[in-house]
Amino acid sequence: MINRQDIFDFSRELGLRPEIVEKDYVLGWVLAGIFAHPSLQQSWIFKGGTCLKKCFFETYRFSEDLDFTLSASDHLDEHYLKEAFTEIARWVYEQSGIEIPEEGISFEVYENPRSRVSVQGRISYRGPLMPRGALPRVKLDLTDDELVVLDPVIREVHHPYPDRPGDGMRILCYAYEELFAEKVRALAERERPRDLYDVIHLYRHGNDSRDRGTILDVLRRKCEYKAIALPSMAALETQPARAELEAEWENMLGHQLPALPSFDQFWQELPVVFDWLYREVTRVAEESLPYDPKEDSTWQPPAMGQPWGPTVRTRVPLEIIRFAAVNHLCVDLAYKGTRRLIEPYSLRRTRDGNLLLRAIRHDSGEPRAYRVDEIQDAVVAKASFVPRYAIELTATGPLSAPPAYRKEGSTIPLRSRLVRRASAGLTYVVGCPVCGKHFNHKTRSMRLNKHKNKYGYPCAGRTGYLVATK
């Protein structure tokens, strides 16, 4: 198990309370435990906002619940679930040291509004923060009566913490197109803040090469299954829940984000999403900020969020700047004794090893480059911006992950030390974010051994980023 200091480092970097970071850490291991269970591995399909955060987008809102659609109806049984999660708790403890007391595992079977059986589970845990008093809990929502149109996919679980297994963590989940359609359907049916936030981000992270027709077909079938009309902007604006959606924006999302974008910013972008989906309005792809000759155009920042302090000379949390970029929020930047409002776009590395934050002055529109080690402070501002260039501080599409194929009928033993890598024989090219060197790894571990930079001096880089697989 990682220690308290690791949680505090990530808390500072992400701008979130330590207990939220700890829960995100625990969620990763619970998901790995579910996938390692031979009976649950291929019948529990992960979905919802936490799925987007843990399997698709590295810079996202922190969701606290685990939602699954089950293809095995007999799993919706209190006794069965209690036994299965007692085994998972044992596995999680053996792998990570996280304690899930047996008495802290509970499941409630109930009849949902569709007159079908659903289950709500609660799992208490004792993680790195070792709290006194009542233990924090993870909530699970399980159902078997959701329409799953597309084949589920096995995705890598985003777990940027130091104890991430070299072979990674995986979970079976909804396909991206299914998640997109499900979120649009959910927004139309209940109009909750998290659904609006998710729909806009699914649109922003996607691109026109993604199968828009598939998303629309899945949406139509889900609406027919739920016996509701196909969503439209006009319908959303006239529903009674529209006022509550805006009123609850801060209350329901504020604790999941280091800074909350305005409701208007997201609501006003919604018609653009419907135009793209229904009328096939093509998006104009933004160009990247031009590279300076002194910049290394082959270098890319690591995909996973991380505490940059140990590897990069910086006094500011770079992950907060990445969050601001993906949420189209300006940053109030202190640099060389003065403050200025900037639009953050990309992180670049010069050929001599310095990291640069490339940005635009919000007031004048002038391009600027700021050396990361000379930034004195960075605060996410309330002012939003419309991107003038491609935002490259975070991935523009869903996180890439190596294929995780699985032979039909095979299982992974519950007590296996690691989730086994099916794509044996791959070589992972791992780059150092400090000196730029590349290293070949036989496992997907991002840890770097001690090494020297091109000038022969010891390099401080200890955590790398995935460059390629071959």
PLY file of the C-alpha trace (Angstrom):
ply
format ascii 1.0
element vertex 470
property float x
property float y
property float z
element edge 469
property int vertex1
property int vertex2
end_header
0.00 0.00 0.00
1.22 3.50 -0.73
1.78 5.79 2.24
0.10 8.92 3.52
2.69 11.17 1.91
1.87 9.75 -1.53
-1.79 10.69 -0.96
-0.81 14.19 0.17
1.47 14.63 -2.86
-1.36 13.77 -5.23
-3.77 15.91 -3.19
-1.53 18.93 -3.68
-1.00 18.19 -7.35
-4.67 17.61 -8.14
-6.09 20.32 -5.89
-8.45 17.87 -4.17
-8.98 16.82 -0.57
-6.78 13.87 0.53
-9.78 11.66 1.28
-11.02 12.02 -2.32
-7.60 11.04 -3.65
-7.51 8.08 -1.25
-10.90 6.89 -2.50
-9.71 7.13 -6.11
-6.71 5.01 -5.13
-8.92 2.39 -3.45
-11.32 2.31 -6.43
-8.46 1.21 -8.67
-7.72 -1.81 -6.50
-11.41 -2.73 -6.09
-11.79 -2.71 -9.88
-8.68 -4.88 -10.23
-10.14 -7.27 -7.64
-13.43 -7.55 -9.55
-11.58 -8.33 -12.78
-9.39 -10.89 -11.00
-12.47 -12.76 -9.74
-13.16 -15.62 -12.20
-16.96 -15.40 -11.86
-17.24 -11.61 -12.18
-14.55 -10.91 -14.75
-16.65 -11.39 -17.89
-20.14 -10.73 -16.52
-19.76 -7.34 -14.75
-19.68 -4.43 -17.21
-18.36 -1.16 -15.78
-20.17 2.07 -16.78
-20.95 5.63 -15.64
-18.84 8.63 -14.69
-16.29 6.63 -12.70
-15.74 4.45 -15.77
-14.96 7.56 -17.81
-12.48 8.73 -15.18
-10.77 5.40 -14.56
-10.74 3.95 -18.08
-10.90 6.73 -20.66
-9.87 10.24 -19.52
-6.90 10.95 -17.27
-7.99 14.52 -16.40
-11.59 14.35 -15.29
-14.01 14.79 -12.44
-13.51 12.39 -9.54
-16.54 10.15 -9.24
-17.13 8.09 -6.12
-19.50 5.25 -7.11
-18.98 2.07 -9.11
-21.84 1.31 -11.52
-22.15 -2.04 -13.27
-24.54 -3.76 -15.63
-24.52 -7.50 -14.94
-25.04 -10.12 -17.61
-25.46 -12.79 -14.92
-28.80 -12.18 -13.15
-28.07 -14.77 -10.46
-25.34 -12.44 -9.13
-28.03 -10.08 -7.85
-28.24 -12.04 -4.65
-27.19 -10.75 -1.24
-25.57 -14.00 -0.09
-23.66 -14.51 -3.33
-22.37 -10.93 -3.38
-21.27 -11.10 0.25
-19.20 -14.21 -0.44
-17.74 -12.86 -3.68
-16.64 -9.57 -2.11
-15.20 -11.29 0.91
-12.92 -13.10 -1.55
-12.19 -9.87 -3.41
-11.39 -8.12 -0.10
-8.87 -10.84 0.69
-7.29 -10.50 -2.76
-7.12 -6.69 -2.53
-5.43 -6.92 0.88
-2.87 -9.42 -0.40
-2.04 -7.25 -3.41
-2.11 -3.78 -1.84
-2.53 -3.89 1.92
-5.89 -2.06 1.74
-8.21 -3.49 4.40
-11.86 -4.18 3.59
-13.34 -5.61 6.81
-15.87 -8.39 6.26
-18.34 -6.64 8.55
-18.01 -3.54 6.34
-19.38 -5.34 3.27
-23.14 -5.02 2.80
-25.65 -5.36 -0.05
-29.28 -4.31 -0.25
-31.53 -5.95 -2.84
-34.49 -3.82 -3.89
-37.09 -3.40 -6.63
-36.17 -0.56 -8.97
-38.68 1.81 -10.67
-38.79 -0.58 -13.61
-40.07 -3.35 -11.31
-36.82 -5.27 -11.68
-34.27 -6.32 -9.07
-31.28 -4.06 -8.47
-28.65 -4.01 -5.74
-26.88 -1.25 -3.85
-23.68 -2.26 -2.12
-21.43 -0.52 0.38
-17.83 -1.46 1.08
-15.89 0.11 3.94
-12.12 0.36 3.66
-9.04 1.32 5.63
-6.52 2.92 3.29
-3.29 4.92 3.59
-4.85 7.77 5.61
-5.87 5.35 8.39
-8.79 7.48 9.63
-10.14 7.26 13.15
-13.80 6.55 13.73
-16.16 5.39 11.00
-14.44 4.06 7.89
-15.03 5.66 4.48
-17.08 3.62 2.01
-17.35 2.84 -1.69
-20.86 2.50 -3.10
-21.79 0.02 -5.84
-24.92 0.14 -7.99
-25.71 -3.13 -9.75
-28.47 -3.89 -12.24
-29.18 -6.41 -14.99
-31.93 -4.65 -16.93
-29.97 -2.06 -18.90
-29.75 -2.52 -22.67
-26.13 -3.09 -23.73
-25.99 -2.58 -27.49
-22.27 -2.86 -28.28
-19.81 -5.52 -27.25
-18.05 -4.54 -24.00
-14.33 -3.83 -24.12
-11.48 -4.58 -21.74
-9.78 -1.33 -20.75
-6.72 -0.41 -18.74
-7.64 1.13 -15.37
-6.11 4.56 -14.80
-4.09 4.09 -11.58
-1.18 6.57 -11.49
-0.07 5.61 -7.99
3.35 4.09 -7.12
1.99 0.59 -6.45
0.45 0.15 -9.90
1.35 -3.40 -11.02
3.83 -3.64 -13.87
1.26 -5.56 -15.90
-1.38 -2.93 -15.18
-5.00 -3.19 -14.03
-7.97 -3.97 -16.27
-11.75 -4.09 -16.21
-14.57 -4.99 -18.62
-16.54 -1.86 -19.50
-18.92 -0.17 -21.93
-17.47 0.85 -25.28
-16.84 4.59 -25.71
-19.75 4.99 -28.13
-22.08 3.22 -25.70
-20.97 5.47 -22.84
-21.59 8.54 -24.99
-25.09 7.43 -25.96
-25.90 6.36 -22.40
-24.91 9.75 -21.02
-27.02 11.64 -23.58
-29.97 9.39 -22.72
-29.41 9.89 -18.99
-29.24 13.70 -19.42
-32.59 13.66 -21.23
-34.22 11.40 -18.67
-33.10 13.01 -15.40
-31.12 16.23 -16.20
-28.45 15.93 -13.52
-25.30 18.09 -13.40
-22.90 15.17 -13.76
-24.66 14.04 -16.96
-24.27 17.47 -18.56
-20.61 17.63 -17.50
-19.97 14.15 -18.93
-21.76 14.75 -22.25
-19.75 17.90 -22.96
-16.47 16.19 -22.12
-17.30 13.14 -24.23
-17.86 15.53 -27.14
-14.71 17.55 -26.48
-12.48 14.50 -26.16
-13.84 12.82 -29.26
-13.29 13.65 -32.90
-15.15 13.31 -36.19
-13.33 10.09 -37.04
-15.22 8.39 -34.23
-18.35 6.63 -35.48
-21.03 9.24 -34.95
-23.55 6.97 -36.68
-22.91 4.24 -34.11
-23.46 6.65 -31.22
-26.74 7.82 -32.73
-27.94 4.27 -33.42
-27.14 3.22 -29.84
-28.92 6.32 -28.50
-32.06 5.55 -30.53
-32.16 1.97 -29.30
-31.64 2.99 -25.67
-34.43 5.58 -25.87
-36.78 3.03 -27.41
-35.91 0.57 -24.65
-36.66 3.22 -22.01
-39.78 4.36 -23.90
-38.62 7.99 -24.00
-38.33 10.44 -26.88
-35.00 11.05 -28.59
-33.32 13.92 -26.68
-33.44 17.43 -28.12
-32.34 20.86 -26.96
-35.91 22.13 -27.02
-37.11 19.31 -24.77
-34.27 19.82 -22.28
-34.95 23.56 -22.01
-38.66 23.07 -21.24
-38.46 20.21 -18.75
-39.19 21.07 -15.08
-35.83 19.60 -14.07
-34.00 22.31 -16.04
-34.09 24.79 -13.13
-32.88 22.17 -10.66
-30.05 21.20 -13.00
-28.62 24.71 -12.77
-29.39 25.13 -9.06
-27.60 21.85 -8.15
-24.57 22.41 -10.39
-22.19 23.46 -7.62
-23.67 21.25 -4.93
-23.32 18.01 -6.92
-20.04 18.69 -8.73
-18.03 21.10 -6.56
-16.40 18.42 -4.38
-15.35 16.32 -7.40
-13.30 19.05 -9.07
-10.42 21.33 -8.02
-12.32 24.23 -9.61
-15.87 24.21 -10.95
-16.49 25.60 -14.46
-19.63 27.69 -14.79
-22.93 26.05 -15.62
-23.46 28.46 -18.53
-20.20 27.38 -20.17
-21.43 23.78 -20.39
-25.11 24.49 -21.12
-24.28 26.83 -24.00
-22.11 24.18 -25.64
-24.89 21.58 -25.60
-26.60 22.76 -28.84
-23.25 22.23 -30.59
-23.25 18.61 -29.43
-26.75 18.02 -30.82
-25.82 19.70 -34.12
-22.83 17.38 -34.42
-24.84 14.30 -33.48
-28.05 14.87 -35.46
-27.07 17.22 -38.29
-23.53 15.94 -38.86
-22.03 19.40 -38.44
-18.31 18.82 -38.82
-16.02 20.21 -36.18
-13.09 22.37 -37.20
-9.92 20.78 -35.86
-7.72 23.25 -34.01
-4.09 23.48 -35.03
-1.29 23.14 -32.49
0.65 26.12 -31.30
3.66 26.33 -33.63
6.85 24.73 -32.34
9.86 26.86 -31.59
13.12 25.56 -33.14
14.50 25.12 -29.62
11.65 22.75 -28.66
11.79 18.97 -28.99
8.77 18.10 -31.16
9.12 14.36 -30.40
8.50 14.77 -26.67
5.02 14.34 -25.18
3.92 14.76 -21.54
2.95 11.55 -19.74
-0.68 10.49 -20.18
-1.38 9.69 -16.55
-1.69 12.35 -13.90
1.18 12.29 -11.44
2.82 14.28 -8.66
5.50 16.07 -10.66
7.47 17.33 -7.68
9.98 14.44 -7.38
10.89 14.48 -11.10
10.46 18.07 -12.23
11.72 21.25 -10.59
8.44 23.01 -10.01
6.77 24.90 -7.19
3.31 24.65 -8.76
0.97 21.70 -9.36
1.05 20.99 -13.10
-1.98 18.70 -12.87
-4.13 21.68 -11.85
-2.99 23.49 -15.00
-3.85 20.41 -17.08
-7.27 20.34 -15.44
-7.83 23.99 -16.29
-6.91 23.36 -19.92
-9.30 20.46 -20.46
-12.12 22.42 -18.79
-11.39 25.54 -20.89
-10.62 27.61 -17.81
-7.96 30.32 -17.62
-5.08 30.18 -15.16
-4.00 33.08 -12.97
-0.24 32.67 -13.30
2.48 34.27 -11.16
5.73 34.48 -13.12
8.83 36.55 -12.42
7.07 38.75 -9.91
3.93 39.60 -11.89
0.56 37.93 -12.43
-1.22 37.40 -15.71
-4.33 35.55 -16.93
-3.42 32.88 -19.48
-5.08 30.20 -21.59
-2.98 27.02 -21.14
-2.45 24.87 -24.25
0.58 22.62 -24.12
3.61 21.44 -22.19
6.78 21.38 -24.25
10.37 20.41 -23.56
13.33 22.29 -24.98
16.27 20.44 -26.49
18.37 21.30 -23.42
15.82 19.71 -21.06
13.72 22.61 -19.72
9.94 22.23 -19.52
7.85 25.05 -20.98
4.19 25.88 -20.48
2.91 27.22 -23.81
-0.05 29.54 -23.42
-1.90 32.58 -24.77
-2.33 35.84 -22.86
-6.09 36.02 -22.33
-6.26 39.80 -22.63
-4.08 40.33 -25.71
-4.13 36.95 -27.51
-0.31 36.91 -27.63
1.49 33.51 -27.48
3.77 33.04 -24.51
6.16 30.40 -23.15
6.83 30.06 -19.41
9.61 27.96 -17.94
7.95 25.57 -15.52
10.73 25.84 -12.92
10.29 29.63 -12.81
6.50 29.67 -12.33
5.80 30.99 -8.84
2.09 30.20 -8.53
-0.85 28.97 -10.60
-4.52 29.23 -9.67
-7.46 28.06 -11.77
-9.53 31.13 -12.59
-13.28 31.38 -13.06
-12.83 32.99 -16.48
-13.36 30.53 -19.33
-11.97 30.62 -22.87
-12.79 29.28 -26.31
-9.70 27.35 -27.51
-7.75 29.08 -30.28
-5.39 26.11 -30.69
-5.45 22.42 -29.91
-5.21 21.71 -26.19
-2.28 19.34 -25.73
-1.79 19.46 -21.98
-3.97 16.37 -21.84
-4.94 13.70 -24.34
-7.42 14.91 -26.96
-9.02 11.48 -27.15
-9.64 8.55 -24.79
-6.52 7.21 -23.13
-4.80 4.63 -25.30
-4.23 1.22 -23.82
-2.54 -1.91 -25.20
-4.97 -4.63 -26.34
-6.07 -6.87 -23.49
-7.22 -9.96 -25.31
-8.55 -12.94 -23.47
-9.11 -16.45 -24.82
-12.68 -17.68 -24.62
-13.30 -19.68 -21.47
-10.06 -18.74 -19.71
-10.09 -17.34 -16.18
-7.64 -15.57 -13.92
-7.17 -17.24 -10.51
-8.41 -15.11 -7.65
-5.10 -15.35 -5.81
-2.80 -14.61 -8.76
-0.30 -11.98 -7.70
-0.97 -9.79 -10.73
-3.57 -9.47 -13.45
-1.70 -11.34 -16.16
-0.72 -9.66 -19.40
-2.31 -11.47 -22.32
-0.31 -9.70 -24.99
2.94 -11.45 -24.06
6.02 -10.57 -26.07
5.35 -6.83 -26.35
8.16 -4.37 -25.73
7.14 -1.11 -24.05
9.16 1.97 -24.98
9.21 4.22 -21.91
10.43 7.80 -22.06
12.00 9.87 -19.29
10.13 13.22 -18.90
13.30 14.92 -17.62
16.14 13.95 -19.97
14.14 12.54 -22.88
15.89 9.18 -23.12
13.88 6.11 -24.15
14.12 2.68 -22.52
12.75 -0.73 -23.57
10.73 -2.55 -20.89
9.34 -6.08 -21.04
6.48 -5.10 -18.72
4.32 -1.97 -18.76
6.05 -0.55 -15.69
6.69 3.19 -15.90
9.38 3.10 -13.20
12.84 4.12 -14.37
16.17 2.90 -13.04
18.90 5.36 -12.19
20.40 6.72 -15.39
22.39 9.64 -16.80
21.29 12.39 -19.16
23.00 13.07 -22.48
25.59 15.24 -20.71
26.65 12.37 -18.45
25.08 13.75 -15.27
22.65 11.74 -13.07
19.04 12.31 -14.15
16.27 12.89 -11.58
13.63 11.10 -13.68
12.16 8.10 -11.83
8.70 7.79 -13.41
8.41 7.62 -17.17
5.64 7.77 -19.75
4.63 5.31 -22.46
6.04 6.27 -25.86
5.07 3.21 -27.91
4.65 -0.55 -27.91
6.35 -2.86 -30.37
0 1
1 2
2 3
3 4
4 5
5 6
6 7
7 8
8 9
9 10
10 11
11 12
12 13
13 14
14 15
15 16
16 17
17 18
18 19
19 20
20 21
21 22
22 23
23 24
24 25
25 26
26 27
27 28
28 29
29 30
30 31
31 32
32 33
33 34
34 35
35 36
36 37
37 38
38 39
39 40
40 41
41 42
42 43
43 44
44 45
45 46
46 47
47 48
48 49
49 50
50 51
51 52
52 53
53 54
54 55
55 56
56 57
57 58
58 59
59 60
60 61
61 62
62 63
63 64
64 65
65 66
66 67
67 68
68 69
69 70
70 71
71 72
72 73
73 74
74 75
75 76
76 77
77 78
78 79
79 80
80 81
81 82
82 83
83 84
84 85
85 86
86 87
87 88
88 89
89 90
90 91
91 92
92 93
93 94
94 95
95 96
96 97
97 98
98 99
99 100
100 101
101 102
102 103
103 104
104 105
105 106
106 107
107 108
108 109
109 110
110 111
111 112
112 113
113 114
114 115
115 116
116 117
117 118
118 119
119 120
120 121
121 122
122 123
123 124
124 125
125 126
126 127
127 128
128 129
129 130
130 131
131 132
132 133
133 134
134 135
135 136
136 137
137 138
138 139
139 140
140 141
141 142
142 143
143 144
144 145
145 146
146 147
147 148
148 149
149 150
150 151
151 152
152 153
153 154
154 155
155 156
156 157
157 158
158 159
159 160
160 161
161 162
162 163
163 164
164 165
165 166
166 167
167 168
168 169
169 170
170 171
171 172
172 173
173 174
174 175
175 176
176 177
177 178
178 179
179 180
180 181
181 182
182 183
183 184
184 185
185 186
186 187
187 188
188 189
189 190
190 191
191 192
192 193
193 194
194 195
195 196
196 197
197 198
198 199
199 200
200 201
201 202
202 203
203 204
204 205
205 206
206 207
207 208
208 209
209 210
210 211
211 212
212 213
213 214
214 215
215 216
216 217
217 218
218 219
219 220
220 221
221 222
222 223
223 224
224 225
225 226
226 227
227 228
228 229
229 230
230 231
231 232
232 233
233 234
234 235
235 236
236 237
237 238
238 239
239 240
240 241
241 242
242 243
243 244
244 245
245 246
246 247
247 248
248 249
249 250
250 251
251 252
252 253
253 254
254 255
255 256
256 257
257 258
258 259
259 260
260 261
261 262
262 263
263 264
264 265
265 266
266 267
267 268
268 269
269 270
270 271
271 272
272 273
273 274
274 275
275 276
276 277
277 278
278 279
279 280
280 281
281 282
282 283
283 284
284 285
285 286
286 287
287 288
288 289
289 290
290 291
291 292
292 293
293 294
294 295
295 296
296 297
297 298
298 299
299 300
300 301
301 302
302 303
303 304
304 305
305 306
306 307
307 308
308 309
309 310
310 311
311 312
312 313
313 314
314 315
315 316
316 317
317 318
318 319
319 320
320 321
321 322
322 323
323 324
324 325
325 326
326 327
327 328
328 329
329 330
330 331
331 332
332 333
333 334
334 335
335 336
336 337
337 338
338 339
339 340
340 341
341 342
342 343
343 344
344 345
345 346
346 347
347 348
348 349
349 350
350 351
351 352
352 353
353 354
354 355
355 356
356 357
357 358
358 359
359 360
360 361
361 362
362 363
363 364
364 365
365 366
366 367
367 368
368 369
369 370
370 371
371 372
372 373
373 374
374 375
375 376
376 377
377 378
378 379
379 380
380 381
381 382
382 383
383 384
384 385
385 386
386 387
387 388
388 389
389 390
390 391
391 392
392 393
393 394
394 395
395 396
396 397
397 398
398 399
399 400
400 401
401 402
402 403
403 404
404 405
405 406
406 407
407 408
408 409
409 410
410 411
411 412
412 413
413 414
414 415
415 416
416 417
417 418
418 419
419 420
420 421
421 422
422 423
423 424
424 425
425 426
426 427
427 428
428 429
429 430
430 431
431 432
432 433
433 434
434 435
435 436
436 437
437 438
438 439
439 440
440 441
441 442
442 443
443 444
444 445
445 446
446 447
447 448
448 449
449 450
450 451
451 452
452 453
453 454
454 455
455 456
456 457
457 458
458 459
459 460
460 461
461 462
462 463
463 464
464 465
465 466
466 467
467 468
468 469
